[in-house]
Amino acid sequence: MIRTSSAHKEELSHLLQGGYSLWILYLDIAKFHEVEFRQGYQVCAQILDEVVKEMNHTLHNHFHLFHTILLDYQGGDDFIFYFSPTEDTPWSISELVSEFVPPLESRINKRIQRFVQEALTLHAGLVECNSQPGRSVDYLLYGALKEAFLLNKSEPDPLYFPQRKEVDRILEDPDHYVHSAFQPILDVISGEFFGFEALARLKQPSSFTSIADLFPFADKIGKLYPMETICRRTAIANSSQILRSNEFLFLNVEPQVITDPEFSSGQTRKLLDAQGLTPSDVVLEITERRAIENYETFREALEHYRKQGYLIALDDVGAGYSSLQSIAELHPDFLKIDRSLIQGIHLDPTKWALLETFVTFSRRIGCRILAEGVETPEEMQTVVQLGVDYVQGYFIAKPSFTRPELKEQVSRIVNSHQRLSFNSEKTVLNILEPLPLVAPQTTVNVVKNYFEAHSKVWLVGVADQGVLLGVVQRDKLYTALATPYGVSLYSQRPITSLMNNKHLLIEETTPIEVASSLAMARSDAHLYDGIVVVQQQKPIGMIRVASLIKAMSDTQIQIARGASPLTGLPGNIAIEQQLKLRLAGNKTFSIIYADLNQFKLFNDTYGFQHGDSIIKILGELLVQESQKIDPHAFTGHVGGDDFVILSNDSNIRFLGEHLLSHFQQRIESIHGAKDLSLALAGLVVDANSSAPLTATMISEELAVLKKEAKYHKGNYLILKDYKKA
């Protein structure tokens, strides 16, 4: 354990209290354990004796250059020098190591030459220690010694002193050096901004390459907490220029800061109060740049903040450290999937499967998924299809100091009708075909003969002990053999000379929609190549692109069959899917059930053609008026004269009243329609209910309301807030 000897503590205390600066130089002998192994314990004891003598000699010879120069021998090969410089000291702190240590090292090596023929190398770590208001001498000395020790054990850094001074300047005048950028987080269901992540930025030219380098350095010198405090204070102060009501502020917090007693002193709460924010408006984003050492202590600290209303997000999920353990131990409200899993996800079936697994997993534990680092339309389309709740990345907007506008391209992708559901049992196993396998040493001629003997086989796999190395496609093999000298050149060569090792591999559980997207993302040259299906990386068969296209076509036909032929609006299958999606989104949404009164009498009296025209008018009206209120509202046709509207806007009274008045205007000129009226039953559903809600529960509640609305006859609107206790 590093420490200051009691013999020196009183003198060092007087120096610090008197306003003098201390330079603390931590020295040890590089790889001294190897010297001991080579030379033996007795020789090493002599070496250390000579080192101590030379250091004391050096101390005596340099005493006139400083107010004080002291030496602590820590035992073994560890030594600490304390220097208190004067105005006449010939070196600055940045020069001390280069001017003091090499001559000392040279003199030590001369001393030991008479009994050992090898040179020693000194490692150095140097820091400056000054008095600070409210800090005890013991606290200051221990912190400085710890920092010097860490520097001693790390590689020399020429930027250390400039960066340390910069950190001090930032802490003294943060407004001059630090400001906050904000990056939006998009709600996939609503298509609107859910919140913004605050990201610290340096204003001035800096010795740090980026802000990401500042925090590890601040941690190394024991300044992480005050640095994070400044960045958090700046973020909260600037958030009012960006946030709108009901949007969340995401604040990055290092794990070790959460457990710091000073963090829980209520300073963050005071800063929020000043901006008109509450803890329930804030998501504390736990950044796992390093492992959480004590989960029990960390959980207790998190519970303190949860009770105040803060939400918790776990960052960097899927990269580094023990994120899975953190999920199990901390029960976060949000999982932020790391960029490393999102980059190129549309081309990588493994990443696709991982994200799909996280989405399914999150539903089971009552947590929400945020995909960060989305930078391309293809990545965006894929994560939306796979069912993530929120998206963040350059494709949405880069971090900026002003509130961005939502891009039209983004809005098109998050349109709720483009969000796929993979609950279908129809996977690639439904269209699987056998894949013949040959060994790598099999000759090209043998494979050619196999193709000729099996006219329906067009793809062969090349495998070694069950591991697929590549594939050979019939037409491409024949093309190679048809070239001049092709037969003589290739016939007796191993089949590996003509195989394709860039084949597409997908797992047996892959949904047909996913397989289709992956296949179509390939280059034109390989667009129609076969796809190999594997089970735990072992090939079990293949699928043709033609079979995939047919399966997708059948799926689209099935979806189309669910639409009403009269109105073209989605039918009951799509309505149920949309209702489940909104329930899974854990946000408040609205549903309106629309039904015509006296429609059967009108239809029987004036004929089905007139009845159909009324239904078309009602369908068009519902779509037009609902999308004025909510551009992403969903309108479905249950059947007959029954319709459903699903909206993320909770102000459905306004929508309902508009529908009633506009319906009356639309039909007043239609002969015989004066007796028709519209019954509307509306629910505002709180999907954050403590007990799970299901589509069946919602349908039953709507049925009761619809019956009451029709009982009143005439145009009538009934509304209810619904939350299962």
Secondary structure, DSSP 8 states (H G I E B T S, - for coil): -----HHHHHHHHHHHHTT--EEEEEEEETTHHHHHHHH-HHHHHHHHHHHHHHHHHHHHHHGGGEEEEEEEEEETTEEEEEEEE-TT-SS-HHHHHHHHHHHHHHHHHHHHTTT--S---EEEEEEEE---TT--HHHHHHHHHHHHHHHHHS---TTHHHHHHHHHHHHH-HHHHEEEEEEEEEETTT-SEEEEEEEEEE-S--SSSSHHHHHHHHHHTT-HHHHHHHHHHHHHHHHTTT--TT-EEEEEE-HHHHT-GGGGGSHHHHHHHHTT--GGGEEEEE--SS--S-HHHHHHHHHHHHHHT-EEEEEEETSSTTHHHHHHHH--SEEEE-HHHHTTGGG-HHHHHHHHHHHHHHHHHT-EEEE----SHHHHHHHHHTT-SEE-STTT---BSS-----HHHHHHH-GGG------S-BGGGG-B---EE-TT-BHHHHHHHHHH-TT--EEEEEETTEEEEEEEHHHHHHHHHSTTHHHHHTTSBGGGT-BS--EEEETT-BHHHHHHHHHTS-GGGTTS-EEEEETTEEEEEE-HHHHHHHHHHHHHHHHHTS-TTT----HHHHHHHHHHHHHTTS-EEEEEEEEESHHHHHHHH-HHHHHHHHHHHHHHHHHHHHHH-TT-EEEEEETTEEEEEES-S-HHHHHHHHHHHHHHHHTTSTTGGG-EEEEEEEEE-TT-SS---HHHHHHHHHHHHHHHHHT-SSEEEEEEE---
